[in-house]
Amino acid sequence: MDDGKCHSDSRRVCKLKILLPNGMTVLVKIPQGTDFITVRELANKVKEQHDIHRASNPKKKSVKWDADLCFIDDYDYVFRNCLKLTRLELNRVYYLRLDDGSPPATIYENMWDLTPDTELLTELPEEYTFETALADLIDNSLEAVWVNDESDKRLISVEVSDKKISIFDTGPGLDPVSIEKWGEMRAHKIQGIGDKPPYLKPDFGMFGFGGFIASLHLGRRTEVSSKTKIGKKVYILRLEKDALVSGSKATWRTYGGLRDPTNDELELSPGGSFTKVEIFEPNMRSINITQLKCKLKDVYFPYIQCDDLSKNGRTIMPIEFQVNGDDLAEIPGGKVEITNLASCNGPEFILQVCFKSNHDNGAMTSSQGTRSSNEANARVRCVYLPVKEVCICRGGS
């Protein structure tokens, strides 16, 4: 959106979601053919929607409609005169904050509109456990940091305790549209097969239910906070399992918010972008943290250590993966042992195997909630490591 002189030269359709200083959220639809709209005209449309919704909640603080109003976008750009709408994508929702001179709200009612299929939440497969739900959330972080440039920090930090579960990543972050999609209840299936090192796409989750279902399976309340590199504010999505399940299935609207990034978040993400998922009142039961660390190291091993991505033949750590402050590359135990393959003292050889499923077999079926792949790639790298000669002596009578 550009702030400038008003004139008209094309036809567009635009949806603007306005965050009001009293914590309310209203959606304004600009008629097709409106390329520019003045701040006062937009404010009048916002007031019309505000008055309709405020009638059911009269205790809300009043907005100073007669003040010198302005609108602020995601990048803290201030619109005081006019908004140009011709560059906005068709049918996409854009977020603006209305500034009437009073302190802005930190939490907004009905900020996110989530249209769910509640059966997905109440009829999860029995195999969907604490570990698989956590893996679905980690998959989101892994996919995010994997698109970072080599110069950007690739960090996934998981914190698990009786009070809270937190997954933090330094990926590109989520804009308002992406964070709302994160909160949509849906199952998605992605083939986790790649043809380049480390030979697996970042998609280890067995069921692919997405962040929404995974987070509510792990705990009663979830808060997602995310910031993009160019964004100035952190967008917040809040989910409460009890309120959503007991509410209307036709339309789910939930709280959201805006805040400044904390010093700790900026220190962990020098690139300026991150996403953090916090799950409160978790369903921990009898989770052994040590075993959990070993299991996560085994599952995500190709991204903890990889030799083929290095240009000089050295073993590298593509992603810094931490669980409760411990680097998984330094954790002993598990089925996979971390070794420096560059230290071997003999020629190596590699076996590559491709497995393909036979879809002509009528006995092969795929039920909802499970993931099937057309093919899978395996690579076995064999090296000669130093072995001390052992002499076995057998005594006789």
C-alpha positions as CSV (number, residue, x, y, z in Angstrom):
1,M,0.0,0.0,0.0
2,D,1.3,3.5,-0.9
3,D,0.4,6.8,0.8
4,G,-0.2,9.4,-1.9
5,K,-2.4,11.6,-4.0
6,C,-5.9,10.0,-4.7
7,H,-6.9,9.1,-8.2
8,S,-8.3,6.0,-9.9
9,D,-6.8,3.9,-12.7
10,S,-7.8,0.2,-12.3
11,R,-10.3,-2.0,-10.6
12,R,-9.5,-4.2,-7.5
13,V,-11.1,-6.0,-4.6
14,C,-9.6,-5.6,-1.2
15,K,-10.2,-7.0,2.3
16,L,-8.7,-5.1,5.3
17,K,-8.7,-6.5,8.8
18,I,-8.5,-3.5,11.2
19,L,-7.1,-3.9,14.8
20,L,-8.7,-1.2,17.0
21,P,-7.1,0.4,20.0
22,N,-9.8,-1.0,22.3
23,G,-8.9,-4.6,21.4
24,M,-11.6,-5.2,18.9
25,T,-11.1,-6.5,15.3
26,V,-13.3,-5.7,12.3
27,L,-13.1,-6.7,8.7
28,V,-13.7,-4.1,6.0
29,K,-14.4,-5.1,2.4
30,I,-13.6,-2.4,-0.1
31,P,-15.9,-2.5,-3.2
32,Q,-14.5,-3.5,-6.5
33,G,-13.3,-0.6,-8.5
34,T,-11.9,1.4,-5.6
35,D,-8.2,2.0,-6.2
36,F,-7.7,4.6,-3.5
37,I,-9.4,5.4,-0.3
38,T,-8.8,8.2,2.1
39,V,-8.0,7.6,5.8
40,R,-11.3,9.3,6.8
41,E,-13.4,7.2,4.4
42,L,-11.8,4.0,5.7
43,A,-12.3,5.1,9.3
44,N,-16.0,5.7,8.6
45,K,-16.3,2.1,7.2
46,V,-14.4,0.8,10.2
47,K,-16.7,2.7,12.6
48,E,-19.8,1.2,10.9
49,Q,-18.5,-2.4,11.6
50,H,-17.3,-1.4,15.1
51,D,-20.7,-0.1,16.1
52,I,-22.4,-3.3,15.0
53,H,-20.0,-5.5,17.0
54,R,-19.8,-3.2,20.0
55,A,-23.5,-3.4,20.6
56,S,-23.0,-6.9,21.9
57,N,-20.1,-5.8,24.1
58,P,-20.8,-2.3,25.4
59,K,-18.1,-2.5,28.1
60,K,-15.4,-2.1,25.5
61,K,-13.4,1.1,25.6
62,S,-14.5,3.8,23.1
63,V,-12.5,4.7,20.1
64,K,-11.7,8.4,19.6
65,W,-13.3,8.7,16.1
66,D,-12.9,12.5,16.1
67,A,-9.2,12.4,16.7
68,D,-6.5,12.8,14.0
69,L,-6.7,9.1,12.9
70,C,-4.1,7.1,11.0
71,F,-3.5,3.5,10.0
72,I,-0.3,1.6,10.5
73,D,0.8,-1.5,8.5
74,D,2.9,-4.5,9.4
75,Y,6.1,-2.6,8.8
76,D,5.1,0.4,11.0
77,Y,4.4,2.5,7.9
78,V,1.9,5.2,8.8
79,F,-0.9,6.2,6.4
80,R,-2.3,9.7,7.3
81,N,-3.9,10.8,4.0
82,C,-4.8,8.0,1.5
83,L,-4.3,4.3,0.9
84,K,-3.5,3.0,-2.5
85,L,-5.1,-0.4,-3.1
86,T,-4.1,-1.3,-6.6
87,R,-1.0,-3.3,-5.5
88,L,-2.9,-5.6,-3.1
89,E,-3.5,-9.2,-4.0
90,L,-7.1,-10.2,-4.9
91,N,-9.1,-11.7,-1.9
92,R,-6.1,-11.6,0.4
93,V,-6.6,-10.2,3.9
94,Y,-4.3,-7.3,4.9
95,Y,-3.9,-6.2,8.5
96,L,-3.8,-2.5,9.6
97,R,-3.8,-0.9,13.1
98,L,-6.0,2.1,13.7
99,D,-4.2,4.8,15.8
100,D,-6.4,7.3,17.6
101,G,-3.6,8.6,19.8
102,S,-4.4,6.3,22.7
103,P,-2.1,3.4,23.8
104,P,-2.6,0.4,21.4
105,A,-4.0,-2.9,22.7
106,T,-1.8,-5.9,23.1
107,I,-4.5,-8.6,22.6
108,Y,-7.3,-8.4,20.0
109,E,-10.6,-10.3,20.0
110,N,-11.4,-12.4,16.9
111,M,-8.1,-11.5,15.3
112,W,-7.8,-14.9,13.6
113,D,-10.6,-16.7,11.8
114,L,-10.1,-20.5,11.9
115,T,-12.7,-22.6,10.0
116,P,-12.2,-26.1,11.4
117,D,-13.0,-29.7,11.0
118,T,-13.5,-30.5,14.6
119,E,-13.5,-34.2,13.9
120,L,-9.8,-34.1,13.3
121,L,-9.3,-32.9,16.9
122,T,-11.6,-35.5,18.5
123,E,-10.8,-38.5,16.4
124,L,-7.0,-38.7,16.2
125,P,-5.5,-42.1,15.5
126,E,-4.3,-44.1,18.5
127,E,-0.7,-44.0,17.2
128,Y,-0.7,-40.2,17.5
129,T,1.4,-39.9,20.6
130,F,3.3,-37.2,22.5
131,E,6.4,-37.9,20.4
132,T,4.7,-37.9,17.0
133,A,2.8,-34.7,17.9
134,L,6.1,-33.1,18.9
135,A,7.7,-34.3,15.7
136,D,4.9,-32.6,13.7
137,L,5.8,-29.3,15.3
138,I,9.5,-29.8,14.9
139,D,8.9,-30.5,11.2
140,N,7.4,-27.1,10.8
141,S,10.6,-25.6,12.3
142,L,12.8,-27.8,10.3
143,E,11.1,-26.8,7.0
144,A,11.4,-23.1,8.1
145,V,15.1,-23.1,8.9
146,W,16.1,-25.2,5.9
147,V,15.2,-22.4,3.5
148,N,17.5,-20.0,5.3
149,D,20.7,-18.9,3.5
150,E,23.9,-20.5,4.5
151,S,24.9,-17.3,6.2
152,D,21.8,-17.3,8.3
153,K,21.6,-19.0,11.7
154,R,19.8,-22.3,11.6
155,L,18.6,-23.0,15.1
156,I,15.8,-25.2,16.5
157,S,15.5,-25.0,20.3
158,V,13.1,-27.3,22.1
159,E,12.3,-26.9,25.8
160,V,10.2,-29.5,27.5
161,S,9.0,-29.3,31.1
162,D,6.0,-30.1,33.3
163,K,4.7,-26.5,32.9
164,K,5.5,-25.7,29.3
165,I,6.7,-27.0,25.9
166,S,8.5,-24.5,23.7
167,I,9.7,-24.9,20.1
168,F,11.8,-22.0,18.8
169,D,13.3,-21.7,15.3
170,T,15.2,-19.0,13.4
171,G,13.3,-19.5,10.1
172,P,11.9,-16.6,8.0
173,G,8.9,-16.2,10.3
174,L,5.2,-16.0,9.6
175,D,3.3,-13.0,8.2
176,P,-0.3,-12.5,9.3
177,V,-1.6,-14.6,6.4
178,S,0.8,-17.4,7.1
179,I,0.2,-17.4,10.9
180,E,-3.6,-17.7,10.3
181,K,-2.9,-20.7,8.0
182,W,-0.8,-22.2,10.7
183,G,-3.8,-22.1,13.0
184,E,-6.2,-23.8,10.5
185,M,-7.1,-27.3,11.5
186,R,-6.2,-29.5,8.6
187,A,-4.2,-32.6,7.7
188,H,-1.5,-32.2,5.1
189,K,0.7,-34.8,3.5
190,I,4.1,-34.1,1.9
191,Q,6.4,-36.6,0.4
192,G,9.6,-36.5,2.4
193,I,11.9,-37.7,-0.3
194,G,14.9,-35.8,-1.7
195,D,17.6,-36.5,-4.3
196,K,20.3,-34.3,-2.8
197,P,22.1,-34.5,0.6
198,P,20.9,-35.2,3.2
199,Y,18.5,-37.2,1.0
200,L,15.4,-36.4,3.0
201,K,13.2,-33.4,2.8
202,P,12.5,-31.9,6.2
203,D,9.3,-33.7,6.8
204,F,9.6,-36.5,9.3
205,G,6.1,-36.2,10.9
206,M,4.3,-39.5,10.5
207,F,0.8,-38.1,10.3
208,G,1.2,-34.5,9.0
209,F,-1.7,-33.0,11.0
210,G,0.0,-29.7,11.2
211,G,0.8,-27.3,14.0
212,F,-2.8,-26.7,15.2
213,I,-3.7,-30.3,16.0
214,A,-0.3,-31.2,17.2
215,S,-0.1,-28.3,19.7
216,L,-3.6,-28.9,21.1
217,H,-2.8,-32.6,21.4
218,L,0.2,-31.7,23.5
219,G,-1.5,-29.3,25.9
220,R,-4.5,-27.2,26.7
221,R,-3.3,-23.8,25.6
222,T,-1.0,-22.7,22.8
223,E,0.6,-19.4,21.9
224,V,2.4,-18.9,18.6
225,S,4.7,-15.8,18.2
226,S,6.4,-15.0,15.0
227,K,8.3,-12.1,13.4
228,T,9.6,-11.7,9.8
229,K,12.9,-10.1,8.9
230,I,11.3,-6.9,7.5
231,G,8.4,-6.8,10.1
232,K,8.8,-4.6,13.1
233,K,6.2,-6.4,15.4
234,V,5.7,-9.9,16.6
235,Y,2.3,-11.4,15.7
236,I,0.6,-13.6,18.2
237,L,-1.9,-16.4,17.8
238,R,-3.6,-17.9,20.9
239,L,-5.5,-21.2,21.0
240,E,-7.4,-22.7,23.9
241,K,-8.6,-26.2,23.3
242,D,-11.6,-26.1,25.6
243,A,-13.0,-22.9,24.2
244,L,-12.5,-24.1,20.6
245,V,-14.0,-27.5,21.0
246,S,-17.0,-26.3,23.0
247,G,-17.6,-23.3,20.6
248,S,-19.4,-23.1,17.3
249,K,-18.2,-25.4,14.6
250,A,-19.3,-23.0,11.9
251,T,-16.8,-20.3,12.7
252,W,-13.9,-20.2,15.0
253,R,-12.4,-16.9,15.9
254,T,-9.6,-16.6,18.5
255,Y,-7.5,-14.0,20.2
256,G,-4.4,-12.5,18.6
257,G,-2.0,-9.8,19.5
258,L,1.0,-7.7,18.6
259,R,4.1,-6.9,20.6
260,D,7.8,-6.0,20.3
261,P,10.4,-8.8,20.2
262,T,12.2,-9.5,23.4
263,N,15.9,-9.2,23.9
264,D,16.3,-13.0,24.3
265,E,14.4,-13.6,21.0
266,L,16.6,-11.1,19.1
267,E,19.7,-12.6,20.6
268,L,18.7,-16.1,19.5
269,S,17.8,-14.9,16.0
270,P,20.5,-12.5,14.7
271,G,18.7,-12.4,11.3
272,G,15.7,-10.8,12.9
273,S,13.1,-13.5,12.1
274,F,11.8,-16.4,14.2
275,T,8.8,-18.4,15.2
276,K,8.1,-19.7,18.7
277,V,5.4,-22.1,19.7
278,E,4.6,-22.3,23.4
279,I,2.3,-25.0,24.8
280,F,1.0,-24.6,28.3
281,E,-0.4,-27.2,30.7
282,P,1.2,-30.0,28.6
283,N,0.1,-33.6,28.7
284,M,3.5,-34.9,29.9
285,R,2.4,-38.1,31.6
286,S,5.6,-40.2,32.1
287,I,7.9,-38.7,29.5
288,N,11.6,-39.5,30.0
289,I,13.5,-36.5,28.9
290,T,16.8,-38.4,28.3
291,Q,15.0,-41.0,26.1
292,L,13.2,-38.2,24.3
293,K,16.6,-36.5,23.5
294,C,18.0,-39.8,22.1
295,K,14.9,-40.4,20.0
296,L,14.9,-36.9,18.5
297,K,18.6,-37.3,17.8
298,D,17.9,-40.6,15.9
299,V,15.0,-39.1,13.9
300,Y,16.7,-35.9,12.9
301,F,20.2,-37.2,12.6
302,P,20.6,-36.3,8.9
303,Y,20.2,-32.7,9.8
304,I,22.4,-32.8,12.9
305,Q,25.4,-34.1,11.1
306,C,26.1,-34.4,7.4
307,D,29.3,-34.9,5.4
308,D,28.1,-34.5,1.8
309,L,27.0,-30.9,2.2
310,S,30.5,-29.8,3.0
311,K,32.6,-28.5,0.1
312,N,35.9,-29.5,1.7
313,G,34.9,-32.9,2.8
314,R,34.5,-32.2,6.5
315,T,31.7,-33.3,8.7
316,I,29.3,-30.3,9.3
317,M,26.3,-29.7,11.5
318,P,23.6,-28.3,9.1
319,I,21.3,-27.3,11.9
320,E,21.9,-26.4,15.5
321,F,19.4,-28.6,17.3
322,Q,18.9,-28.1,21.1
323,V,16.7,-29.9,23.6
324,N,16.5,-28.3,27.0
325,G,19.8,-26.4,26.3
326,D,21.7,-29.5,25.2
327,D,23.0,-29.8,21.7
328,L,21.8,-33.1,20.2
329,A,25.1,-33.5,18.4
330,E,26.8,-34.0,21.8
331,I,24.3,-36.3,23.4
332,P,25.4,-39.9,23.8
333,G,23.1,-42.8,23.4
334,G,20.4,-43.6,20.9
335,K,20.5,-45.9,17.9
336,V,22.7,-43.5,15.8
337,E,26.2,-42.7,17.0
338,I,27.7,-39.4,15.7
339,T,31.2,-39.9,14.2
340,N,33.5,-37.8,12.1
341,L,33.6,-39.7,8.8
342,A,36.5,-37.5,7.6
343,S,38.7,-39.3,10.2
344,C,38.5,-42.7,8.5
345,N,41.8,-44.2,7.2
346,G,40.7,-46.1,4.1
347,P,38.8,-45.9,0.9
348,E,35.1,-45.6,1.2
349,F,32.2,-46.8,-0.9
350,I,28.6,-45.8,-1.1
351,L,25.5,-47.9,-1.7
352,Q,22.3,-46.1,-2.9
353,V,19.0,-47.9,-2.8
354,C,15.7,-46.8,-4.1
355,F,12.5,-48.4,-2.8
356,K,9.3,-48.0,-4.9
357,S,5.8,-49.0,-3.8
358,N,3.6,-51.1,-6.1
359,H,0.3,-49.3,-6.4
360,D,-1.1,-52.1,-8.5
361,N,-1.4,-54.2,-5.4
362,G,-5.0,-54.0,-4.4
363,A,-4.2,-54.9,-0.8
364,M,-2.4,-51.7,-0.3
365,T,-4.7,-49.0,1.1
366,S,-4.2,-45.6,2.7
367,S,-6.5,-44.5,5.5
368,Q,-7.0,-40.9,6.6
369,G,-4.3,-39.6,8.9
370,T,-1.5,-41.9,7.5
371,R,1.2,-41.0,5.1
372,S,2.2,-43.0,2.1
373,S,5.1,-42.3,-0.3
374,N,5.6,-43.4,-3.9
375,E,9.3,-44.0,-3.3
376,A,12.0,-43.8,-0.7
377,N,15.8,-43.4,-1.1
378,A,18.4,-44.9,1.2
379,R,22.1,-44.3,1.1
380,V,24.6,-46.4,2.9
381,R,28.1,-44.9,3.3
382,C,30.7,-47.5,4.2
383,V,34.1,-46.4,5.6
384,Y,37.1,-48.0,7.2
385,L,37.7,-46.9,10.7
386,P,40.8,-47.8,12.8
387,V,40.3,-51.2,14.5
388,K,42.7,-52.5,17.1
389,E,43.8,-56.1,16.3
390,V,42.3,-58.5,18.8
391,C,43.8,-62.0,19.4
392,I,41.4,-64.6,20.7
393,C,43.2,-67.5,22.3
394,R,41.4,-70.7,23.0
395,G,42.7,-73.0,25.7
396,G,42.7,-76.7,25.5
397,S,43.0,-79.6,27.8
